[in-house]
Protein backbone atom coordinates (compact mmCIF):
# COMPACT_ATOMS: atom_id res chain seq x y z
CA UNK A 1 0.00 0.00 0.00
CA UNK A 2 1.39 3.42 -0.92
CA UNK A 3 2.03 6.06 1.78
CA UNK A 4 -0.90 8.09 0.43
CA UNK A 5 -3.30 5.15 0.62
CA UNK A 6 -1.93 4.09 4.01
CA UNK A 7 -2.57 7.57 5.40
CA UNK A 8 -6.10 7.55 3.99
CA UNK A 9 -6.78 4.08 5.33
CA UNK A 10 -5.55 5.07 8.78
CA UNK A 11 -8.02 7.94 8.80
CA UNK A 12 -11.00 5.68 8.09
CA UNK A 13 -13.18 4.19 10.81
CA UNK A 14 -12.36 0.60 11.79
CA UNK A 15 -13.68 -1.82 9.19
CA UNK A 16 -13.90 0.75 6.40
CA UNK A 17 -10.94 -0.34 4.28
CA UNK A 18 -10.77 -0.81 0.54
CA UNK A 19 -12.58 -4.03 -0.22
CA UNK A 20 -13.38 -5.74 -3.50
CA UNK A 21 -17.08 -6.14 -2.84
CA UNK A 22 -19.30 -5.82 -5.93
CA UNK A 23 -21.78 -3.25 -4.65
CA UNK A 24 -23.41 -3.52 -8.04
CA UNK A 25 -22.10 -6.06 -10.53
CA UNK A 26 -24.03 -4.66 -13.48
CA UNK A 27 -22.46 -2.61 -16.22
CA UNK A 28 -23.29 -0.83 -19.46
CA UNK A 29 -22.17 -1.81 -22.93
CA UNK A 30 -22.80 -1.08 -26.61
CA UNK A 31 -24.21 -3.49 -29.16
CA UNK A 32 -26.13 -3.53 -32.43
CA UNK A 33 -29.83 -4.37 -32.52
CA UNK A 34 -31.85 -4.24 -35.73
CA UNK A 35 -29.00 -2.19 -37.27
CA UNK A 36 -29.29 0.35 -34.46
CA UNK A 37 -26.53 1.19 -31.99
CA UNK A 38 -27.89 0.71 -28.48
CA UNK A 39 -26.66 0.97 -24.90
CA UNK A 40 -27.55 -1.93 -22.60
CA UNK A 41 -27.55 -1.93 -18.80
CA UNK A 42 -27.33 -5.36 -17.20
CA UNK A 43 -25.20 -8.45 -16.70
CA UNK A 44 -25.38 -11.88 -18.29
CA UNK A 45 -28.81 -12.47 -19.76
CA UNK A 46 -30.27 -9.72 -17.56
CA UNK A 47 -31.08 -6.84 -19.89
CA UNK A 48 -32.47 -4.47 -17.29
CA UNK A 49 -34.50 -1.28 -17.63
CA UNK A 50 -31.88 0.76 -19.50
CA UNK A 51 -34.43 3.44 -20.43
CA UNK A 52 -35.11 4.01 -16.73
CA UNK A 53 -31.41 4.85 -16.32
CA UNK A 54 -31.09 7.03 -19.41
CA UNK A 55 -31.48 10.28 -17.38
CA UNK A 56 -28.42 9.24 -15.34
CA UNK A 57 -26.16 8.68 -18.35
CA UNK A 58 -23.48 11.20 -19.25
CA UNK A 59 -20.86 11.82 -21.92
CA UNK A 60 -22.45 9.68 -24.64
CA UNK A 61 -20.04 10.23 -27.50
CA UNK A 62 -19.03 8.84 -30.88
CA UNK A 63 -15.76 9.07 -32.80
CA UNK A 64 -14.61 8.54 -36.37
CA UNK A 65 -11.62 6.47 -37.51
CA UNK A 66 -9.25 9.29 -36.50
CA UNK A 67 -11.00 9.61 -33.11
CA UNK A 68 -12.48 12.95 -33.97
CA UNK A 69 -15.88 13.53 -32.32
CA UNK A 70 -19.08 12.82 -34.22
CA UNK A 71 -22.37 14.25 -32.97
CA UNK A 72 -24.24 11.60 -30.96
CA UNK A 73 -27.60 11.67 -29.23
CA UNK A 74 -29.22 8.99 -27.06
CA UNK A 75 -32.98 8.48 -27.02
CA UNK A 76 -35.49 6.03 -25.71
CA UNK A 77 -37.02 3.78 -28.38
CA UNK A 78 -39.43 1.38 -26.73
CA UNK A 79 -37.46 -0.57 -24.10
CA UNK A 80 -34.11 0.28 -25.73
CA UNK A 81 -31.74 3.25 -25.56
CA UNK A 82 -30.70 4.03 -29.13
CA UNK A 83 -27.69 6.18 -29.97
CA UNK A 84 -28.09 8.22 -33.15
CA UNK A 85 -24.96 9.60 -34.82
CA UNK A 86 -24.48 12.04 -37.67
CA UNK A 87 -22.15 9.61 -39.46
CA UNK A 88 -20.92 6.04 -39.15
CA UNK A 89 -18.81 5.85 -36.02
CA UNK A 90 -15.75 3.77 -35.29
CA UNK A 91 -15.97 3.96 -31.52
CA UNK A 92 -18.77 4.93 -29.11
CA UNK A 93 -18.43 5.77 -25.42
CA UNK A 94 -20.68 6.46 -22.43
CA UNK A 95 -20.60 6.99 -18.67
CA UNK A 96 -23.20 6.00 -16.07
CA UNK A 97 -22.63 7.45 -12.58
CA UNK A 98 -24.50 5.04 -10.34
CA UNK A 99 -24.39 6.73 -6.98
CA UNK A 100 -23.15 5.69 -3.54
CA UNK A 101 -24.13 2.31 -2.08
CA UNK A 102 -23.50 1.22 1.49
CA UNK A 103 -24.21 -1.77 3.70
CA UNK A 104 -23.60 -3.12 7.19
CA UNK A 105 -21.80 -6.46 7.34
CA UNK A 106 -23.36 -8.89 4.88
CA UNK A 107 -26.63 -6.98 4.66
CA UNK A 108 -28.26 -5.62 1.55
CA UNK A 109 -26.70 -2.62 -0.19
CA UNK A 110 -28.73 0.57 0.14
CA UNK A 111 -28.32 3.73 -1.90
CA UNK A 112 -27.00 5.74 1.05
CA UNK A 113 -23.80 7.61 1.89
CA UNK A 114 -21.84 7.36 5.14
CA UNK A 115 -23.62 10.53 6.25
CA UNK A 116 -26.90 8.60 5.96
CA UNK A 117 -25.53 5.24 7.17
CA UNK A 118 -22.63 5.98 9.54
CA UNK A 119 -22.56 2.38 10.80
CA UNK A 120 -21.79 1.04 7.29
CA UNK A 121 -18.87 -1.35 6.94
CA UNK A 122 -18.74 -0.92 3.15
CA UNK A 123 -19.55 2.31 1.32
CA UNK A 124 -18.77 2.61 -2.37
CA UNK A 125 -19.26 5.19 -5.10
CA UNK A 126 -20.07 3.34 -8.34
CA UNK A 127 -19.34 4.59 -11.85
CA UNK A 128 -19.80 2.56 -15.03
CA UNK A 129 -17.96 3.21 -18.30
CA UNK A 130 -18.41 1.71 -21.76
CA UNK A 131 -16.51 1.78 -25.04
CA UNK A 132 -17.85 0.02 -28.11
CA UNK A 133 -15.92 -0.71 -31.30
CA UNK A 134 -18.40 -0.19 -34.13
CA UNK A 135 -16.12 0.02 -37.18
CA UNK A 136 -12.70 -1.16 -38.37
CA UNK A 137 -9.84 0.22 -36.30
CA UNK A 138 -7.39 2.09 -38.50
CA UNK A 139 -5.43 3.44 -35.52
CA UNK A 140 -5.08 2.18 -31.94
CA UNK A 141 -7.74 3.45 -29.56
CA UNK A 142 -6.36 6.28 -27.40
CA UNK A 143 -7.37 7.24 -23.89
CA UNK A 144 -10.80 8.75 -24.48
CA UNK A 145 -12.20 11.79 -22.67
CA UNK A 146 -14.38 11.01 -19.62
CA UNK A 147 -13.38 7.32 -19.57
CA UNK A 148 -11.65 7.24 -16.19
CA UNK A 149 -11.40 3.44 -16.39
CA UNK A 150 -10.93 2.15 -19.92
CA UNK A 151 -10.08 -1.15 -21.62
CA UNK A 152 -7.92 -0.78 -24.74
CA UNK A 153 -7.17 -3.64 -27.15
CA UNK A 154 -3.46 -3.99 -27.86
CA UNK A 155 -2.94 -4.90 -31.50
CA UNK A 156 -5.52 -6.01 -34.08
CA UNK A 157 -8.79 -7.66 -33.10
CA UNK A 158 -8.58 -11.37 -34.12
CA UNK A 159 -10.99 -12.65 -36.72
CA UNK A 160 -11.83 -15.92 -34.96
CA UNK A 161 -12.79 -16.93 -31.44
CA UNK A 162 -10.20 -18.60 -29.26
CA UNK A 163 -7.38 -16.42 -30.52
CA UNK A 164 -5.46 -14.47 -27.86
CA UNK A 165 -6.03 -10.76 -27.48
CA UNK A 166 -4.10 -8.49 -25.14
CA UNK A 167 -5.92 -5.71 -23.34
CA UNK A 168 -4.51 -2.73 -21.47
CA UNK A 169 -6.57 -1.26 -18.65
CA UNK A 170 -5.95 2.39 -17.85
CA UNK A 171 -7.16 4.47 -14.91
CA UNK A 172 -6.96 8.23 -15.30
CA UNK A 173 -4.94 7.63 -18.46
CA UNK A 174 -2.31 5.41 -16.83
CA UNK A 175 -1.94 1.61 -16.84
CA UNK A 176 -3.34 0.08 -13.66
CA UNK A 177 -2.34 -3.13 -11.95
CA UNK A 178 -4.92 -5.29 -10.22
CA UNK A 179 -7.98 -4.52 -12.32
CA UNK A 180 -10.29 -7.55 -12.20
CA UNK A 181 -11.09 -8.83 -15.70
CA UNK A 182 -13.48 -11.29 -17.31
CA UNK A 183 -13.69 -11.80 -21.07
CA UNK A 184 -17.44 -12.39 -21.42
CA UNK A 185 -19.83 -10.34 -19.32
CA UNK A 186 -22.89 -11.63 -21.18
CA UNK A 187 -22.55 -15.40 -21.56
CA UNK A 188 -20.03 -16.09 -18.78
CA UNK A 189 -20.55 -13.36 -16.16
CA UNK A 190 -19.48 -15.59 -13.25
CA UNK A 191 -16.12 -16.53 -14.76
CA UNK A 192 -13.08 -16.49 -12.51
CA UNK A 193 -11.62 -13.00 -12.61
CA UNK A 194 -8.06 -12.42 -13.82
CA UNK A 195 -5.88 -9.53 -12.67
CA UNK A 196 -4.00 -7.09 -14.87
CA UNK A 197 -0.23 -7.06 -14.43
CA UNK A 198 2.13 -4.23 -13.46
CA UNK A 199 1.90 -2.77 -16.97
CA UNK A 200 -1.90 -2.86 -16.87
CA UNK A 201 -2.14 -5.64 -19.46
CA UNK A 202 -3.69 -9.06 -19.60
CA UNK A 203 -4.06 -11.56 -22.45
CA UNK A 204 -7.22 -13.64 -22.79
CA UNK A 205 -8.75 -15.71 -25.59
CA UNK A 206 -11.56 -14.07 -27.56
CA UNK A 207 -14.63 -15.96 -26.47
CA UNK A 208 -17.36 -15.42 -29.07
CA UNK A 209 -17.69 -15.47 -32.84
CA UNK A 210 -20.12 -12.61 -32.49
CA UNK A 211 -20.60 -10.07 -29.73
CA UNK A 212 -17.87 -9.87 -27.08
CA UNK A 213 -18.22 -7.73 -23.96
CA UNK A 214 -15.05 -7.66 -21.88
CA UNK A 215 -15.33 -6.24 -18.36
CA UNK A 216 -12.86 -4.69 -15.92
CA UNK A 217 -13.49 -3.60 -12.32
CA UNK A 218 -11.09 -1.45 -10.33
CA UNK A 219 -11.53 -0.27 -6.75
CA UNK A 220 -9.68 2.92 -5.90
CA UNK A 221 -9.48 5.36 -3.00
CA UNK A 222 -12.27 7.75 -2.10
CA UNK A 223 -12.16 11.38 -3.13
CA UNK A 224 -14.70 12.20 -0.41
CA UNK A 225 -14.12 9.91 2.62
CA UNK A 226 -16.93 11.53 4.61
CA UNK A 227 -19.47 10.15 2.13
CA UNK A 228 -17.88 6.90 0.86
CA UNK A 229 -14.70 4.96 1.45
CA UNK A 230 -13.85 3.84 -2.06
CA UNK A 231 -14.70 4.27 -5.73
CA UNK A 232 -15.59 1.17 -7.74
CA UNK A 233 -15.22 1.73 -11.49
CA UNK A 234 -16.59 -0.80 -13.97
CA UNK A 235 -15.55 -0.59 -17.62
CA UNK A 236 -16.60 -2.61 -20.65
CA UNK A 237 -15.15 -2.98 -24.12
CA UNK A 238 -17.51 -4.43 -26.72
CA UNK A 239 -16.72 -5.64 -30.23
CA UNK A 240 -18.12 -8.21 -32.64
CA UNK A 241 -16.45 -10.83 -34.82
CA UNK A 242 -17.99 -11.60 -38.20
CA UNK A 243 -19.37 -15.06 -38.96
CA UNK A 244 -18.70 -16.99 -42.15
CA UNK A 245 -20.60 -15.87 -45.26
CA UNK A 246 -24.00 -17.53 -45.61
C-alpha positions as CSV (number, residue, x, y, z in Angstrom):
1,X,0.0,0.0,0.0
2,X,1.4,3.4,-0.9
3,X,2.0,6.1,1.8
4,X,-0.9,8.1,0.4
5,X,-3.3,5.1,0.6
6,X,-1.9,4.1,4.0
7,X,-2.6,7.6,5.4
8,X,-6.1,7.6,4.0
9,X,-6.8,4.1,5.3
10,X,-5.5,5.1,8.8
11,X,-8.0,7.9,8.8
12,X,-11.0,5.7,8.1
13,X,-13.2,4.2,10.8
14,X,-12.4,0.6,11.8
15,X,-13.7,-1.8,9.2
16,X,-13.9,0.8,6.4
17,X,-10.9,-0.3,4.3
18,X,-10.8,-0.8,0.5
19,X,-12.6,-4.0,-0.2
20,X,-13.4,-5.7,-3.5
21,X,-17.1,-6.1,-2.8
22,X,-19.3,-5.8,-5.9
23,X,-21.8,-3.2,-4.6
24,X,-23.4,-3.5,-8.0
25,X,-22.1,-6.1,-10.5
26,X,-24.0,-4.7,-13.5
27,X,-22.5,-2.6,-16.2
28,X,-23.3,-0.8,-19.5
29,X,-22.2,-1.8,-22.9
30,X,-22.8,-1.1,-26.6
31,X,-24.2,-3.5,-29.2
32,X,-26.1,-3.5,-32.4
33,X,-29.8,-4.4,-32.5
34,X,-31.9,-4.2,-35.7
35,X,-29.0,-2.2,-37.3
36,X,-29.3,0.3,-34.5
37,X,-26.5,1.2,-32.0
38,X,-27.9,0.7,-28.5
39,X,-26.7,1.0,-24.9
40,X,-27.6,-1.9,-22.6
41,X,-27.5,-1.9,-18.8
42,X,-27.3,-5.4,-17.2
43,X,-25.2,-8.4,-16.7
44,X,-25.4,-11.9,-18.3
45,X,-28.8,-12.5,-19.8
46,X,-30.3,-9.7,-17.6
47,X,-31.1,-6.8,-19.9
48,X,-32.5,-4.5,-17.3
49,X,-34.5,-1.3,-17.6
50,X,-31.9,0.8,-19.5
51,X,-34.4,3.4,-20.4
52,X,-35.1,4.0,-16.7
53,X,-31.4,4.9,-16.3
54,X,-31.1,7.0,-19.4
55,X,-31.5,10.3,-17.4
56,X,-28.4,9.2,-15.3
57,X,-26.2,8.7,-18.4
58,X,-23.5,11.2,-19.2
59,X,-20.9,11.8,-21.9
60,X,-22.5,9.7,-24.6
61,X,-20.0,10.2,-27.5
62,X,-19.0,8.8,-30.9
63,X,-15.8,9.1,-32.8
64,X,-14.6,8.5,-36.4
65,X,-11.6,6.5,-37.5
66,X,-9.2,9.3,-36.5
67,X,-11.0,9.6,-33.1
68,X,-12.5,12.9,-34.0
69,X,-15.9,13.5,-32.3
70,X,-19.1,12.8,-34.2
71,X,-22.4,14.3,-33.0
72,X,-24.2,11.6,-31.0
73,X,-27.6,11.7,-29.2
74,X,-29.2,9.0,-27.1
75,X,-33.0,8.5,-27.0
76,X,-35.5,6.0,-25.7
77,X,-37.0,3.8,-28.4
78,X,-39.4,1.4,-26.7
79,X,-37.5,-0.6,-24.1
80,X,-34.1,0.3,-25.7
81,X,-31.7,3.2,-25.6
82,X,-30.7,4.0,-29.1
83,X,-27.7,6.2,-30.0
84,X,-28.1,8.2,-33.2
85,X,-25.0,9.6,-34.8
86,X,-24.5,12.0,-37.7
87,X,-22.2,9.6,-39.5
88,X,-20.9,6.0,-39.1
89,X,-18.8,5.9,-36.0
90,X,-15.7,3.8,-35.3
91,X,-16.0,4.0,-31.5
92,X,-18.8,4.9,-29.1
93,X,-18.4,5.8,-25.4
94,X,-20.7,6.5,-22.4
95,X,-20.6,7.0,-18.7
96,X,-23.2,6.0,-16.1
97,X,-22.6,7.5,-12.6
98,X,-24.5,5.0,-10.3
99,X,-24.4,6.7,-7.0
100,X,-23.2,5.7,-3.5
101,X,-24.1,2.3,-2.1
102,X,-23.5,1.2,1.5
103,X,-24.2,-1.8,3.7
104,X,-23.6,-3.1,7.2
105,X,-21.8,-6.5,7.3
106,X,-23.4,-8.9,4.9
107,X,-26.6,-7.0,4.7
108,X,-28.3,-5.6,1.5
109,X,-26.7,-2.6,-0.2
110,X,-28.7,0.6,0.1
111,X,-28.3,3.7,-1.9
112,X,-27.0,5.7,1.0
113,X,-23.8,7.6,1.9
114,X,-21.8,7.4,5.1
115,X,-23.6,10.5,6.2
116,X,-26.9,8.6,6.0
117,X,-25.5,5.2,7.2
118,X,-22.6,6.0,9.5
119,X,-22.6,2.4,10.8
120,X,-21.8,1.0,7.3
121,X,-18.9,-1.3,6.9
122,X,-18.7,-0.9,3.1
123,X,-19.5,2.3,1.3
124,X,-18.8,2.6,-2.4
125,X,-19.3,5.2,-5.1
126,X,-20.1,3.3,-8.3
127,X,-19.3,4.6,-11.9
128,X,-19.8,2.6,-15.0
129,X,-18.0,3.2,-18.3
130,X,-18.4,1.7,-21.8
131,X,-16.5,1.8,-25.0
132,X,-17.9,0.0,-28.1
133,X,-15.9,-0.7,-31.3
134,X,-18.4,-0.2,-34.1
135,X,-16.1,0.0,-37.2
136,X,-12.7,-1.2,-38.4
137,X,-9.8,0.2,-36.3
138,X,-7.4,2.1,-38.5
139,X,-5.4,3.4,-35.5
140,X,-5.1,2.2,-31.9
141,X,-7.7,3.5,-29.6
142,X,-6.4,6.3,-27.4
143,X,-7.4,7.2,-23.9
144,X,-10.8,8.8,-24.5
145,X,-12.2,11.8,-22.7
146,X,-14.4,11.0,-19.6
147,X,-13.4,7.3,-19.6
148,X,-11.7,7.2,-16.2
149,X,-11.4,3.4,-16.4
150,X,-10.9,2.2,-19.9
151,X,-10.1,-1.1,-21.6
152,X,-7.9,-0.8,-24.7
153,X,-7.2,-3.6,-27.1
154,X,-3.5,-4.0,-27.9
155,X,-2.9,-4.9,-31.5
156,X,-5.5,-6.0,-34.1
157,X,-8.8,-7.7,-33.1
158,X,-8.6,-11.4,-34.1
159,X,-11.0,-12.7,-36.7
160,X,-11.8,-15.9,-35.0
161,X,-12.8,-16.9,-31.4
162,X,-10.2,-18.6,-29.3
163,X,-7.4,-16.4,-30.5
164,X,-5.5,-14.5,-27.9
165,X,-6.0,-10.8,-27.5
166,X,-4.1,-8.5,-25.1
167,X,-5.9,-5.7,-23.3
168,X,-4.5,-2.7,-21.5
169,X,-6.6,-1.3,-18.6
170,X,-6.0,2.4,-17.9
171,X,-7.2,4.5,-14.9
172,X,-7.0,8.2,-15.3
173,X,-4.9,7.6,-18.5
174,X,-2.3,5.4,-16.8
175,X,-1.9,1.6,-16.8
176,X,-3.3,0.1,-13.7
177,X,-2.3,-3.1,-11.9
178,X,-4.9,-5.3,-10.2
179,X,-8.0,-4.5,-12.3
180,X,-10.3,-7.5,-12.2
181,X,-11.1,-8.8,-15.7
182,X,-13.5,-11.3,-17.3
183,X,-13.7,-11.8,-21.1
184,X,-17.4,-12.4,-21.4
185,X,-19.8,-10.3,-19.3
186,X,-22.9,-11.6,-21.2
187,X,-22.5,-15.4,-21.6
188,X,-20.0,-16.1,-18.8
189,X,-20.6,-13.4,-16.2
190,X,-19.5,-15.6,-13.2
191,X,-16.1,-16.5,-14.8
192,X,-13.1,-16.5,-12.5
193,X,-11.6,-13.0,-12.6
194,X,-8.1,-12.4,-13.8
195,X,-5.9,-9.5,-12.7
196,X,-4.0,-7.1,-14.9
197,X,-0.2,-7.1,-14.4
198,X,2.1,-4.2,-13.5
199,X,1.9,-2.8,-17.0
200,X,-1.9,-2.9,-16.9
201,X,-2.1,-5.6,-19.5
202,X,-3.7,-9.1,-19.6
203,X,-4.1,-11.6,-22.5
204,X,-7.2,-13.6,-22.8
205,X,-8.7,-15.7,-25.6
206,X,-11.6,-14.1,-27.6
207,X,-14.6,-16.0,-26.5
208,X,-17.4,-15.4,-29.1
209,X,-17.7,-15.5,-32.8
210,X,-20.1,-12.6,-32.5
211,X,-20.6,-10.1,-29.7
212,X,-17.9,-9.9,-27.1
213,X,-18.2,-7.7,-24.0
214,X,-15.0,-7.7,-21.9
215,X,-15.3,-6.2,-18.4
216,X,-12.9,-4.7,-15.9
217,X,-13.5,-3.6,-12.3
218,X,-11.1,-1.4,-10.3
219,X,-11.5,-0.3,-6.7
220,X,-9.7,2.9,-5.9
221,X,-9.5,5.4,-3.0
222,X,-12.3,7.7,-2.1
223,X,-12.2,11.4,-3.1
224,X,-14.7,12.2,-0.4
225,X,-14.1,9.9,2.6
226,X,-16.9,11.5,4.6
227,X,-19.5,10.2,2.1
228,X,-17.9,6.9,0.9
229,X,-14.7,5.0,1.5
230,X,-13.8,3.8,-2.1
231,X,-14.7,4.3,-5.7
232,X,-15.6,1.2,-7.7
233,X,-15.2,1.7,-11.5
234,X,-16.6,-0.8,-14.0
235,X,-15.5,-0.6,-17.6
236,X,-16.6,-2.6,-20.6
237,X,-15.2,-3.0,-24.1
238,X,-17.5,-4.4,-26.7
239,X,-16.7,-5.6,-30.2
240,X,-18.1,-8.2,-32.6
241,X,-16.4,-10.8,-34.8
242,X,-18.0,-11.6,-38.2
243,X,-19.4,-15.1,-39.0
244,X,-18.7,-17.0,-42.2
245,X,-20.6,-15.9,-45.3
246,X,-24.0,-17.5,-45.6
